[in-house]
Amino acid sequence: MFAMWEISKSKKLLDATAIYEGYPTFFSITLHHGGKFTKFPGRTYIDGKVDYVNFIDMDEFSVHELDYMMQQLGYEVPPVIYYHFQIPNGDFDFGLRDLGNDLDVLTLGKFIEDNKVIHVYTEHGETRLLTYFMSPRVKPRVVIEELDNVDAMDNLNHEKEGERLDLSLVLFRSPEYSKQRKSNHGEDSSSSRKRLCFNAQEDLNVQDEMIVSAPVNLSDDMDMEQNIQVPIVDPVDDVVDDAVDDANAQEIDEANEQDYTLHSWTWFLQCLQDDLDLYSNSNFTFISDRQKGILQAVSQVFPQAEHRFCLRHIHENMRKFWKTTEYKDHLWKCSAATTVPEFENCMTELSHFDRETFEWLKKIPPQHWARSHFSGRAGTDIVLNNLCEVFNSKLVQGRDKPIISCLEFIRQYLMKMICNVMKVMDKAQGPLTPTGSKLLEKNRLESVQYRARWNGTAKYEVYGPWHDQHVVDMGEMTCTCRKWELNGIPYKHAIATIHEMGDSGERVGELYTYVNKVYLLSTWREAYSYKVEPIKGRVMWPKSNCPFTLTPPPHHTQPGRPKVKRKRSADEKSLSQSQGKRLTRNFVSVRCRKCKNRGHNSRTCQG
């Protein structure tokens, strides 16, 4: 394969700015290979080598070019190699982006015009970043073969049974396709054709459907990634019945109706991705109530993001079948476990308590609701969606207003909220936020009961009451209890270790220096450094120069008074009624004051 780029033999990087002047698509790569990344936070790349690749043309560049570079450096490809590039002025914690497909290459191209040197890092066999795709050297699921004539197609139909499944497909643009297809059916069929072969055992689930072996006509300019609508074709006369057309149209409508929520959430997340300038490999953590379609939408738009489920809503679903507080205690105990063995013990206790509840809870993947299976990159172990619920409760008064008035209400509330937070910041003392200081002080008081033993390296064996014993690695800043890793705040085992290091004469510094930077007061100030600007009144708003009249979308007024309050579940209603001063009138039969009979009142009395 011809490649214009070259690997520098002198191990030196060219003056890219001067050499590539006038060539906006050319750039150089500083290739870091053979090493690995340390853990977050404070991630670094260690045990690696550096080579320089010059004269790379962005118009000709792809991920496969990186594979060829690795081959010239002596690596064997296709064993899995993960590629990452560092955005300009970005660090290793938040500035790395994946480089595994053409979309990632396009993302890289956004930085080429102003930055002629890009740093690329490789990982071999496995990745510690948990956010990136491997090199695109995988076997395709769909095999497309070019055939010169129909006889070759007939020979391929005699393949070993069970390995391939030939599908009869007819492509059409709308349910009313049959007339156009029948008129074009008499064309010469000996032209070049394409045939799609699917693995019948892995890719298809054939149930009560007739599959006919026949060639598939595909145009050369057809986008293979688009959805293909497939009717059943009669193998004799190849004529599609009108009833089949109607059935296919009905199935398509039902599928579109079922995917409505998926498309809505996908559209919302894509807008969020564009507004915040996010990438498909973003390290964000989403917490949701498991609404319809949001699970698939998050996995499609942000495939590497961590998705947590609100435990309160899981408990609401559980209360439909099991209402006592014992079930709630078991659920929270399983979720609060921070290690996998502890989680398995809690699940075993639940199975002994109620086997049916255990089977129901086991169907929910634990990585979405159990702290023992969280990655720890979010810097918090929260399992509740309270942040969203509190914000949503503040918007009740503006929710039923017209769209501009509603947005104005939200803007004014955000201005007030930011000012209130700034007042709290001004009163805060110390390098940590008030919440971070309280948590750290609580852990420090609990660490008094623990002792640490040094093993001669960076590891310590920490033991305390109730046979609580864990291993703290100060080099990696981790503890086997995983609470330091999940919260970002040293737990009692780590604090006991730090005290032991200080007693031994080591320079350990202040305790807050071991806390994740998200709990620093400076980080809190930076998060609220962006202000909502005040605006003038509506009478001073500039008139739009749009030549078109923007009409509002069609609106159907629902019967009854518009709902303002949030819809509460049945459990919330019963709980609020039991805690209030007024008793509920459920299951109470009224008595008429006129006729003294039950079942109606005096206003509706017919006597």
LOLUM-927702 format. One record per residue: z, y negated, x of N, C-alpha, C in turn; residue in one letter. Coordinates in steps of 0.001 Angstrom, whole numbers, plus 500000, padded with zeros to 6 digits. Layout:
N
ZYXZYXZYXA ...
***
This chain:
607
500000501202500849500000500000500000500000498753500881M 499146497788500552499058496554501324500185495615500924F 500874495087501889501960494136501635501849493007502645A 501922491782502179501805490625503055503103490333503777M 504224490727503200505510490428503806505714491252505079W 506643490817505903506959491547507117508443491406507419E 509004492453508012510405492450508416510494491907509835I 511321490923510034511425490262511331511949491237512388S 511189491395513457511607492276514548512622491599515469K 512625490278515466513554489549516331514901489311515675S 515068489836514436516332489677513721516675488196513524K 515635487371513340515855485959513138515135485517511872K 515715484530511224515137483978510008514300482761510352L 513099482706509776512212481578510031512728480316509354L 512199479194509810512500477917509152511691477867507861D 512275478425506803511526478640505571511073477336504942A 511895476303505001511544475043504351510284474436504959T 510167474515506281509007473919506954507774474806506847A 507954476107506995506802477014507009506176477137505625I 507026477180504575506518477403503218506182476094502503Y 506155474998503211505810473735502576504364473778502088E 504178473494500818502856473591500215502575474933499599G 503489475889499748503338477218499152504551477469498245Y 504487477055497005505683477113496148506121478526495789P 505239479511495908505591480874495512506079481733496668T 506096481202497894506508481989499048508000481759499324F 508657482822499794510064482719500136510428483847501097F 511656483822501603512177484855502512513421485472501906S 513714486678502347514879487426501865515765487779503051I 517024487461502930518028487970503865518588489242503258T 518184490382503775518479491684503178519730492273503814L 520782492370503030522024493008503471522027494447502946H 522113495422503839521963496820503411522958497688504168H 523184498883503602524059499852504242525539499617504042G 525933498573503317527352498268503131527809498517501706G 528934497940501357529484498092500022530321496855499690K 530563496676498402531359495556497926532810495984497766F 533702495056498046535114495293497760535380494974496292T 536621495153495873536952494980494469537128493507494127K 536995493249492838537248491913492281538744491725492088F 539311490510492322538652489277492767538592489199494275P 537957488142494792537789487993496231536832489006496810G 535790489343496065534848490378496488534090489951497734R 533894490891498664533108490670499876532203491876500094T 531240491712500989530313492791501348530627493229502769Y 531041494483502943531533494953504232530678496115504727I 530789496369506039530138497511506702528625497511506485D 528009496366506472526576496296506227525798495740507396G 524498495889507320523573495354508307522732494266507660K 522100493447508492521311492323507999519931492365508640V 518911492262507790517529492103508263516885490979507467D 515809490426508060515153489287507447513715489663507122Y 513309489386505894511953489682505421511291488357505088V 510139488078505726509465486793505576508117486966504887N 507575485822504465506239485735503856506130486603502591F 507081486462501702507063487183500425506466486267499373I 505473486765498675504820485999497615505428486396496276D 505970485426495557506620485723494287505637486291493272M 504380485903493335503393486413492395503113487891492610D 503364488408493803503116489816494111504400490628494229E 505541489989494081506822490651494342507289491450493127F 507885492606493393508498493437492366509636494219493016S 510389494938492201511500495728492725510991496860493607V 509796497323493328509234498390494162509015497906495601H 508770496618495766508638496085497121509940496263497893E 511064496115497211512346496350497877512487497800498312L 511986498708497474512024500124497865511216500372499140D 510054499744499238509240499912500443509920499280501655Y 510593498167501455511350497570502558512432498518503044M 513139499144502108514191500078502489513621501295503213M 512422501718502815511786502834503514511452502457504959Q 510973501246505173510659500825506539511920500673507382Q 513050500429506725514311500331507464514952501681507713L 514313502766507244514806504110507535515576504774506419G 515594504178505244516310504775504116515363505662503318Y 515962506680502715515190507572501866515223507047500437E 514077506888499856513926506475498470513096507577497815V 513540508179496666514243507548495567515732507800495384P 516573508253496299518007508224495989518422506841495500P 519366506828494582519680505616493821520095504494494750V 519425503360494631519765502149495371519898501024494353I 521000500323494388521242499196493500520972497902494270Y 520178497026493683519826495757494308520493494620493541Y 521031493654494291521645492468493706521221491262494530H 520939490150493873520673488925494602521729487886494246F 522020487027495204523048486006495043522390484686494685Q 522823484116493553522251482845493159522703481765494141I 521906480737494365522287479675495321523619479043494939P 524451478862495932525785478260495775526714479118494919N 526407480383494740527259481289493980528094482164494895G 529255482605494394530114483468495189529873484926494801D 530628485823495436530461487241495170531130487673493867F 532059486888493361532753487265492139531909486994490898D 531218485838490874530483485458489678529041485053489963F 528610485091491217527279484619491551526261485696491840G 526595486956491611525648488044491857524886488371490574L 523611488646490724522762489027489596522022490308489946R 521712491088488918521040492359489168519572492132489476D 518974493073490151517558493022490517517015494434490336L 516772494798489070516389496169488788515152496325487950G 514573495240487420513377495356486604512602494046486672N 511509493978485922510640492803485984511312491563485413D 512149491733484395512860490579483845513795489969484878L 514431490817485686515304490304486731514506489577487804D 513291490061488073512433489379489050512054487998488536V 511773487891487232511466486586486651512666485649486752L 513860486199486579515067485384486751515190484895488188T 514876485782489138514894485378490540513896484265490811L 512737484322490135511705483322490370512101481912489997G 513131481755489147513582480421488765514208479667489940K 514707480405490943515391479769492068514489479576493283F 513249480107493242512404480118494436511920478724494799I 511631477899493816511032476597494102511953475712494934E 513240475756494655514185474902495376514953475642496464D 514872476954496520515611477750497510514665478797498087N 514283478595499329513291479463499954513906480674500642K 515222480785500671515886481936501277516831482527500237V 516614483782499898517417484480498895518156485628499578I 519442485751499295520245486836499848520243488005498862H 519829489162499346519771490385498541520724491405499149V 521543492036498305522532493016498743522227494356498076Y 522448495436498814522151496771498310523430497608498279T 523454498535497344524492499561497269523797500906497127E 524339501906497742523682503203497807524532504247497088H 523897504977496178524568506072495475525361505636494266G 526185504627494397526991504124493294527259502644493511E 527667501978492427527942500550492497529351500268492014T 529977499298492650531312498871492226531257497695491263R 530084497150491072529977495967490220529912496328488747L 529469497519488411529433498016487035528580497147486126L 527631496425486685526857495508485855525365495596486108T 524926496496486952523544496423487352522824497757487154Y 521502497633486957520670498802486797520227499320488168F 519874500602488201519412501159489463517929500850489646M 517427501177490822516021500965491124515159501716490122S 514083501091489600513316501698488505512440502843488976P 513045503889489518512304505088489913512833506253489099R 512658506160487805513127507200486901511930507782486173V 512058509007485742510983509689485045510817509118483650K 509632508709483257509469508101481939509679509123480837P 510167508633479698510379509490478542509074509749477803R 508108508853477931506821509003477261505739509166478309V 504934510204478174503853510487479110502544510117478436V 501759509232479041500472508805478499499390509321479425I 498468510124478897497420510745479695496060510270479205E 495180509926480137493813509538479820492956510794479685E 492172510887478615491291512019478372489867511507478198L 488924512169478864487533511734478795486823512250477556D 487255513381477022486576513931475858487569514711475024N 487119515141473868487994515843472934488267517254473397V 487342517861474176487570519234474642488791519304475528D 488992518292476345490191518276477189491447518201476349A 491352517533475206492502517476474302492821518854473737M 491777519610473390492007520951472846492656521861473869D 492300521705475141492919522535476178494385522215476352N 494732520941476174496122520556476348496990521032475207L 496392521370474052497183521806472905497734523207473077N 497285523928474125497744525294474361498825525347475421H 499586524272475565500664524275476547501791525174476078E 502714525415476984503829526311476695504632525782475520K 504920526652474573505622526247473362507043525809473699E 507467524700473132508820524183473341508895523086474389G 507867522992475260507923521964476291507349520634475805E 506236520699475041505607519490474542505423519605473036R 505379518484472359505174518441470920504119517395470641L 502958517824470102501859516921469830502055516303468453D 502016514999468390502242514286467142500928513731466624L 500758513799465295499613513166464672500022511764464253S 499433510760464875499811509372464634498594508582464210L 498777507732463228497746506786462828498382505412462842V 497840504489463615498417503159463767497848502236462710L 498716501429462120498268500462461128499166499244461198F 498677498131460723499385496870460809500194496565459566R 499903497170458445500635496926457209500536498162456343S 501354498296455307501256499471454427499895499587453746P 499173498486453583497860498547452929496772498731453985E 496865499802454743495949499999455869494870501012455548Y 495006501786454466494187502987454282492710502649454089S 492431501548453365491027501243453105490299500919454394K 490930500091455212490288499709456473490125500918457383Q 491112501809457376491061502975458249489983503947457788R 489841504112456456488829505040455940487422504548456271K 487263503219456253485940502684456557485586502841458028S 486590502850458892486359502974460331486464504405460834N 486714505365459932486971506726460383485715507420460880H 484550506912460462483324507588460856482814507187462213G 483538506421462963483095506007464290483120507177465257E 482420507009466373482324508060467380483703508375467940D 484070509664467890485394510095468349485373510639469756S 484244510589470443484166511123471791484501510089472857S 484892508889472419485241507852473395486587508191474040S 486909507428475072488156507668475806489359507494474888S 490272508443474927491441508429474073492697508584474913R 493806508226474289495107508381474919495965509274474061K 496794510046474699497623511017473990499071510824474401R 499975510755473417501391510601473661502053511953473545L 502840512346474556503557513618474560505041513335474657C 505807513834473697507237513648473671507920514978473943F 509056514913474599509878516104474789510529516452473465N 510160517567472882510613517895471526512093518224471481A 512649518731472560514046519142472535515003517990472743Q 514544516914473394515445515817473734515172514556472927E 513881514244472691513554512937472152513351512923470650D 513152514088470017512858514108468598513781515066467889L 514146514692466681514918515556465806514076515818464573N 513344516932464549512395517225463492513116517959462379V 513143517354461201513809517950460054512910517807458833Q 512456518936458282511711518973457025510505518042457061D 509808517996458167508611517191458267507488518032458855E 506268517775458406505113518510458895504492517736460041M 504472518323461214503880517705462390502554518386462675I 501487517605462766500158518148462944499670517783464336V 499099518766465055498570518519466389497233517815466273S 497160516603466765495925515826466686495978514723467717A 494815514218468157494823513119469125495287511822468488P 495661510898469336496150509586468899495208508524469420V 494675507694468538493783506613468941494602505374469237N 494534504908470456495248503698470864494264502761471536L 494316501512471183493472500532471845494037500208473218S 493167499865474141493599499615475506494474498379475626D 494288497412474723495059496181474821496302496222473952D 496704497388473486497862497476472593499150497439473399M 500116496724472903501428496638473540502212497891473180D 502485498757474160503134500036473887504596499868473525M 505182498678473766506586498477473453506795498041472003E 505714497766471267505875497392469878506166498607469019Q 506775498350467867507078499446466954505789499983466361N 505710501293466210504545501973465666504934502594464343I 504218502240463273504472502793461965503585504018461786Q 504158505133461406503484506422461453503523507077460088V 502387507257459412502363508074458197502044509516458529P 502184510418457549501801511823457712500329511964457348I 499562512631458194498119512740458023497760514167457653V 496909514309456672496458515633456264495560516210457343D 495800517451457815495023517983458933493623518406458560P 493282518490457260491966519001456862490965517873456743V 491222516981455791490253515920455566490687514591456160D 491915514542456758492377513351457464492374512119456567D 492729512332455298492780511237454330494222511054453895V 494695509834453947496067509549453572496122509250452091V 496971509951451403497103509775449968497834508469449662D 497496507872448523498142506608448136499630506780447926D 500054507960447461501490508184447266502229508168448588A 501589508693449640502197508658450959502324507219451444V 501301506388451155501368504986451526502555504297450862D 502722504548449567503839503934448854505176504408449404D 505261505711449727506527506232450267506826505630451626A 505772505493452453505988504887453767506404503425453648N 505775502714452729506145501305452534507584501176452066A 508005502085451188509380502038450706510362502344451826Q 510032503332452668510906503662453794510996502498454769E 509881501799454978509891500652455882510777499554455327I 510684499301454018511527498273453405513004498626453522D 513328499901453298514728500315453414515224500173454849E 514372500532455795514783500402457195514983498936457579A 514098498058457076514269496641457370515549496087456765N 515870496578455555517099496115454914518326496587455678E 518285497818456197519418498341456956519568497632458290Q 518455497198458872518510496541460174518664495030460071D 518892494527458859519002493072458700520169492518459507Y 521327493159459404522486492669460146522280492816461651T 521633493888462067521351494060463496520466492932464011L 519424492589463265518539491515463691519269490178463689H 520150489966462719520886488706462664521802488553463870S 522542489612464193523440489541465346522645489443466647W 521522490135466721520697490048467923520173488626468116T 519725488014467019519250486628467097520382485700467524W 521564485872466984522700485023467345523052485167468824F 523113486398469324523472486619470717522385486098471657L 521130486192471250520056485641472077520137484121472142Q 520480483482471018520685482030471039521870481671471927C 522941482451471839524096482223472709523716482395474170L 522879483372474446522434483621475814521624482452476361Q 520774481870475522519963480742475963520804479478476122D 521715479234475191522506478006475247523445477981476449D 524048479114476773525000479181477878524359479599479188L 523031479803479175522297480196480381522877481476480966D 523025482475480105523568483764480526522441484708480914L 522823485819481509521867486831481927522203488137481227Y 521260489059481252521480490337480580522580491162481241S 522905490845482480523945491586483200525237490798483310N 525475489884482384526654489029482446527925489858482323S 528956489424483041530230490151483081531200489682482014N 530716489291480869531589488805479831532197489964479058F 533285489673478371533963490657477535533985490132476103T 533437490899475185533394490533473780534495491283473031F 535131490583472085536106491195471186535622490943469766I 535430491995469010534870491853467669535665492711466688S 535313492528465420535940493293464340535074494472463912D 534113494842464734533215495965464455532385495708463199R 531832494493463066530956494216461940529680495030462066Q 528990495187460961527778495989460950526719495328461817K 526177496087462729525093495620463572525516494988464875G 526785494562465005527173493848466216527301494793467403I 527642496052467171527779496997468284526444497216468967L 525395497480468163524072497701468748523508496416469327Q 523813495267468698523271494004469192523840493651470564A 525138493826470740525752493524472036525206494450473116V 525044495726472784524530496678473775523083496401474144S 522331495773473255520928495457473555520801494151474353Q 521497493110473913521345491809474566522154491747475863V 523377492296475839524227492305477037524634493759477324F 523745494551477886524040495983478062525183496269479020P 525526495332479913526577495577480885527884494879480519Q 527943494225479378529161493531478957530172494527478409A 531436494194478573532516495012478018532780494579476589E 532861495529475690533017495232474259534310495881473764H 535253495035473355536523495526472839536574495371471324R 537366496239470703537560496181469259538947495625468966F 539021494781467942540306494227467539541176495349466964C 542343495543467549543210496655467137543772496431465739L 543922495191465354544447494914464019543488495417462951R 542199495242463152541230495709462172541104497227462204H 541302497830463361541343499296463408542522499811462595I 543662499093462700544833499503461924544606499310460430H 543872498266460043543561498080458630542738499244458090E 541781499696458874541010500870458446541878502114458386N 542849502205459272543751503350459260544663503320458036M 545086502124457635546011502002456507545400502414455177R 544086502543455128543471503037453908543863504474453620K 544215505210454661544564506624454499546025506905454862F 546552506181455869547913506430456331548632505072456393W 549593504872455508550156503545455278551511503313455929K 552206504312456368553568504109456876553530503478458273T 554663502917458664554736502230459962554693503189461145T 554995504474460916554943505434462020553530505535462590E 552528505469461728551151505543462207550798504299463020Y 551274503144462578551021501919463325551673501971464704K 552896502511464780553580502614466072552829503536467020D 552330504648466508551562505568467360550266504915467835H 549609504158466961548363503491467348548603502488468463L 549622501654468327549911500661469353550394501311470648W 551091502408470538551546503095471745550358503638472533K 549375504177471824548179504681472507547382503542473134C 547300502419472436546538501295472958547237500618474127S 548575500581474116549318499891475169549391500680476464A 549092501966476443549128502772477670548091502244478660A 548492502047479895547609501456480903546987502471481848T 547418503714481807546834504758482647546301505873481755T 545313506584482254544702507650481468545692508782481174V 546511509248482132547495510287481785548472509824480708P 548929508590480785549834508080479763549135508011478410E 547876507618478399547118507572477149546953508967476548F 546645509935477384546486511298476877547797511851476325E 548912511517476942550207511951476417550491511320475050N 550151510052474903550354509388473607549445509982472533C 548218510319472895547316510938471927547808512334471551M 548401513044472501548966514365472195550139514241471230T 550980513229471430552076512997470489551539512685469098E 550468511923469012549880511625467712549315512877467053L 548710513758467840548177514995467265549293515890466739S 550446515893467395551579516660466891552175516031465631H 552083514704465551552612514011464377551699514185463168F 550382513996463367549415514160462284548063514489462900D 547629515698462714546376516152463324545173515428462739R 545197515129461457544063514466460823543889513047461354E 544995512331461543544915510983462113544401511026463543T 544821512012464292544352512168465671542839512372465713F 542309513204464836540863513433464816540111512175464396E 540701511389463482540054510148463059540019509131464181W 541121508978464913541189507998465987540369508421467195L 540229509711467395539487510209468556538002509871468467K 537502509616467261536090509290467105535754507893467623K 536767507027467774536533505679468299536629505747469821I 535591505375470554535650505470472026536821504676472586P 537643505270473439538845504574473931538535503378474810P 537344503305475414537047502157476267536921500866475472Q 536927500961474131536826499773473295538183499289472782H 539219500109472839540483499682472242541716500093473042W 541601500935474039542740501410474825542736500723476185A 543876500152476568543958499440477837543765500362479029R 544054501635478859543895502573479967542442502732480383S 541510502391479504540090502557479792539386501216480003H 540134500108480031539516498813480302539178498701481779F 538127497943482092537698497807483484538606496877484273S 539221495888483616540081494947484306539387493700484783G 538070493600484620537355492428485124537555491198484242R 538073491384483013538286490243482118539509489436482510A 540428490004483279541635489291483669542686489228482589G 542534489967481509543512490010480430543401491354479736T 544496491779479116544522493069478430544661492903476926D 544286491747476375544449491524474945543551492473474152I 544061492939473029543324493832472142543262493255470733V 543587491989470586543546491324469290542563490163469343L 541986489872468197541005488801468093541652487519467579N 542896487258467997543642486116467484543004484778467861N 542375484702469022541749483448469434540710482994468417L 539906483932467961538881483594466970539503483337465608C 540526484100465252541162483929463943541838482567463829E 542496482121464893543162480819464858542138479695464736V 541065479784465509540024478758465425539375478750464046F 539169479922463490538545480016462175539440479433461090N 540751479588461227541673479056460222541701477535460219S 541370476913461353541361475459461430540127474840460781K 539127475655460488537873475139459943537751475358458446L 538849475692457796538794475996456368538347474782455570V 538864473605455908538561472406455140537125471935455319Q 536477472295456398535102471862456621534068472924456382G 534503474099455999533562475212455886532640475077454678R 533123474465453581532325474381452367531536473084452282D 531526472283453328530799471025453330529339471254453696K 528463470270453458527077470375453938527041470532455458P 525911470966455963525831471384457349526176470249458308I 525694469033458057525985467927458975527454467550458891I 528002467511457667529428467202457508530295468283458128S 529859469530458011530614470633458617530622470511460134C 529471470197460724529404470039462174530232468833462633L 530238467772461849531060466620462186532549466980462147E 532936467787461170534332468216461082534725469034462306F 533839469932462718534123470763463892534185469902465151I 533272468934465274533265468071466458534553467264466562R 534990466707465451536219465913465467537441466777465756Q 537443468006465225538571468895465514538618469253466994Y 537451469505467596537423469854469018537898468689469880L 537542467470469509538041466316470254539559466250470215M 540124466467469038541576466427468889542236467573469636K 541640468750469581542226469916470242542251469727471754M 541159469226472322541104469026473773542150468007474211I 542336466954473428543351465948473779544757466535473716C 545022467382472724546347468012472628546603468939473814N 545574469674474238545734470558475393545962469749476658V 545288468626476781545476467782477966546907467245478040M 547518466937476886548903466490476880549846467586477360K 549552468832476975550366469962477442550190470142478947V 548977469950479458548726470078480893549525469045481683M 549570467827481157550282466766481874551778467066481973D 552317467770481000553742468109481029554027469366481844K 552995470169482127553200471425482855553573471148484296A 554456471954484821554925471832486201554636473145486940Q 554288473033488187554022474220488981552543474517489069G 552180475404489957550763475725490154550173476601489061P 551001477258488229550517478146487190550619477490485827L 549877478023484875549978477576483492551336477996482923T 551786477381481841553080477792481263553138479270480911P 552075479803480346552064481232480013552113482088481262T 551327481730482277551352482492483527552706482438484208G 553380481292484156554710481177484767555729482056484048S 555673482096482709556618482932481947556414484411482249K 555161484855482281554892486264482561555314486643483976L 555039485779484941555409486072486319556925486105486479L 557638485196485818559098485180485906559698486422485235E 559121486855484149559598488067483492559433489281484400K 558277489401485038558049490526485948558962490451487172N 559258489235487627560132489084488795561554489562488476R 562043489253487290563387489703486913563450491225486783L 562381491843486292562370493298486156562215493996487498E 561681493313488502561447493938489805562738494138490602S 563844493549490152565100493680490898565559495139490952V 565221495927489953565673497312489879564781498269490683Q 563802497765491404562840498642492086562944498455493593Y 562607499522494308562595499544495764561235500055496237R 560841499609497443559532499977497993559698500630499348A 558892501665499597558846502358500895557461502151501505R 557447501761502768556191501515503478555707502804504120W 554395503069504069553849504283504683553132503996505994N 553244502773506532552611502442507800551268501771507658G 550691501756506459549418501057506213549682499949505196T 548699499665504402548864498626503381549422499177502080A 549798500464502062550271501093500830551789501237500852K 552378501123499652553820501235499474554099502154498291Y 555177502928498434555652503768497345556835503056496675E 556674502705495408557665501923494677558314502833493644V 559642502862493619560369503709492677561458502888492011Y 561820503315490803562825502604490029563473503520489005G 564138502952488000564832503769486996563855504547486131P 564391505567485453563633506423484532562452507106485229W 562631507454486501561608508166487278560281507409487289H 560367506108487259559163505271487305558774505055488762D 557680505685489182557251505630490578555752505447490640Q 555311504454491428553890504158491552553579503776492992H 552280503695493277551784503343494608551101501994494520V 551511501066495382550940499721495433550126499591496708V 548872499188496562547976498966497698547786497458497843D 548441496871498838548356495432499030547006495017499610M 546310495943500256544988495621500764543988495406499644G 544029496292498635543145496175497481543775495376496349E 545064495031496483545803494305495445545751495048494115M 546133496332494173546152497182492987547438497980492958T 547747498468491778548893499349491560548447500474490649C 548996501658490840548587502799490033548989502660488571T 549874501730488245550177501472486833549088500645486167C 548212500003486933547040499250486505547368497955485772R 548628497590485646548959496363484920548605495129485735K 548725495217487053548301494108487911546792493926487810W 546076495023487769544628494962487711544141494455486359E 544838494805485273544419494413483937544755492967483630L 545979492539483982546436491193483633546106490153484685N 545980490561485930545801489593486994547092488991487505G 548246489432486945549558488950487370550315490120487992I 550893489966489191551625491082489809552730491597488888P 552721492924488680553756493535487852554992493795488720Y 556019494352488130557288494523488826557158495387490073K 556248496376490064556078497214491249555506496407492408H 554511495560492101553899494747493146554869493683493664A 555669493088492782556618492069493216557695492690494097I 558156493896493758559124494588494616558527494856496000A 557241495175496035556572495392497316556495494095498121T 556188492993497463556104491704498160557467491316498727I 558525491572497977559871491293498480560202492160499698H 559769493420499667560013494308500800559243493828502027E 558032493357501824557253492835502947557919491584503531M 558465490723502667559156489541503160560422489873503908G 561177490888503432562389491300504124562085491923505475D 560884492473505632560504493091506908559973492090507913S 559919490841507543559476489813508479558028489429508366G 557302489961507399555902489599507231555787488278506488E 554709487577506753554445486318506076553673486614504794R 554371486540503688553772486911502406553371485691501585V 553908484540501881553553483346501131554253483281499784G 553849482310498977554435482139497660553954483240496712E 554795483528495720554483484620494803553272484308493945L 553065483037493619551955482697492729550593482893493401Y 550560482994494734549283483193495416548679484559495144T 549460485492494594548958486818494267548479486906492821Y 548525485791492095548105485764490699546619485435490628V 545932486008489670544513485725489466544322484231489206N 543229483700489703543009482258489611542800481772488188K 542578482673487237542424482232485853543740481689485297V 544872482033485919546176481541485466546615480279486212Y 545796479774487100546157478561487821546000477339486916L 546871476383487108546795475154486321545505474393486625L 545046474476487862543786473814488223542607474424487477S 542619475756487287541554476407486523541600475984485064T 542803475868484539542971475418483155542427474005482978W 542714473125483926542188471763483855540666471750483955R 540132472592484799538676472635484952538002473141483683E 538649474091482991538070474610481755537986473535480677A 538922472599480671538926471522479680538451470199480260Y 537734470259481360537202469031481957535996468506481189S 535361469359480400534209468941479608534703468388478272Y 534341467168477986534825466480476800533730466380475749K 534155466238474511533239465996473397533082464490473259V 531879464016473416531636462579473412531722462021471990E 532320460851471827532317460207470506530926459678470174P 530622459593468900529307459134468464529486458005467454I 528405457302467201528419456202466249528308456729464822K 528493455847463857528389456227462467526971456572462060G 526828457150460868525515457620460436524519456480460256R 525016455321459875524090454197459636523415453753460926V 523997454110462064523436453713463357522695454856464048M 522573455966463379521823457079463964520345456721464025W 519632457065465090518185456763465174517391457604464187P 516315457015463692515447457723462776514555458692463542K 514321459837462948513488460851463588512017460475463487S 511279460744464554509843460490464584509023461710464208N 509666462712463663508946463932463282507963463617462154C 506680463963462327505696463625461278505818464501460038P 506618465534460097506727466439458977508042466200458257F 508068466530457002509280466449456197509974467803456217T 511159467832456742511899469088456846512629469329455545L 512173470296454810512805470628453532513897471664453752T 514958471618452974516028472615453127515550473990452698P 516152475036453228515759476393452835516134476650451389P 515502477622450751515838477942449348517284478398449233P 517953477873448240519370478164448057519608478647446637H 520348479703446532520709480257445227522195480038445007H 522525479262443996523916478969443702524588480190443091T 525652480626443727526374481790443248527229481416442041Q 527448482345441133528286482033439970529748481860440367P 530447481002439632531864480813439877532139479733440897G 533417479517441133533841478510442092533625479025443518R 533109478179444414532883478641445802534185479054446469P 534116480137447207535284480641447922535541479790449156K 536788479412449355537179478601450498538026479398451469V 538970480140450967539873480887451827539213482162452336K 539735482634453431539233483870454014539570485052453121R 538636485977453024538870487157452214539920488043452877K 540949488325452141542032489138452667541859490588452234R 542342491470453086542310492884452748543393493198451726S 543342494412451188544332494799450186545729494858450779A 545830495251452031547145495326452673547724493935452890D 546875492962453255547373491603453434547863491016452117E 547177491304451023547585490781449730548947491335449315K 549111492639449470550383493244449088551520492760449978S 551213492524451291552254492058452195552668490624451873L 551688489749451603552023488366451280552774488255449966S 552461489117448998553154489086447721554590489575447856Q 554790490571448708556142491085448894557025490107449654S 556405489279450525557190488316451293557401487001450545Q 556617486729449494556750485486448752557921485516447790G 558152484363447150559257484245446210558899484783444836K 557612484715444469557202485178443153556846486654443214R 557229487372442175556925488793442100555520488983441557L 554900490075441940553568490369441464553615490868440023T 552536490638439268552439491081437889551544492307437757R 551302492980438871550519494212438814551248495266437990N 550492495984437187550995497083436366552023496610435324F 551963495322434946552861494778433925552050494484432672V 552463495025431544551774494817430277552422493652429548S 551594492658429155552125491479428471552419491809427012V 553331491030426392553696491195424984553370489912424230R 552755490060423085552389488923422249553639488361421572C 553776487007421590554934486372420978554806486288419458R 553604486470418930553411486399417472553667487746416806K 552879488731417230552994490050416570553896491009417313C 554382490616418490555295491424419295554657492713419817K 553349492810419785552673493995420309552245493752421756N 552071494856422494551675494764423889550150494832424033R 549670494321425146548260494403425471547507493111425307G 548103492090424689547447490799424549548520489732424422H 548114488469424547549050487368424400548791486637423086N 549585485579422860549496484870421584548182484117421428S 547553483743422531546302482997422439545154483861421961R 545173485134422314544102486046421909544529486951420763T 545646486646420143546143487509419066545237487387417842C 544898488516417238544059488567416043544870488809414778Q 546221488949414946547055489264413794547466488037412996G 
***
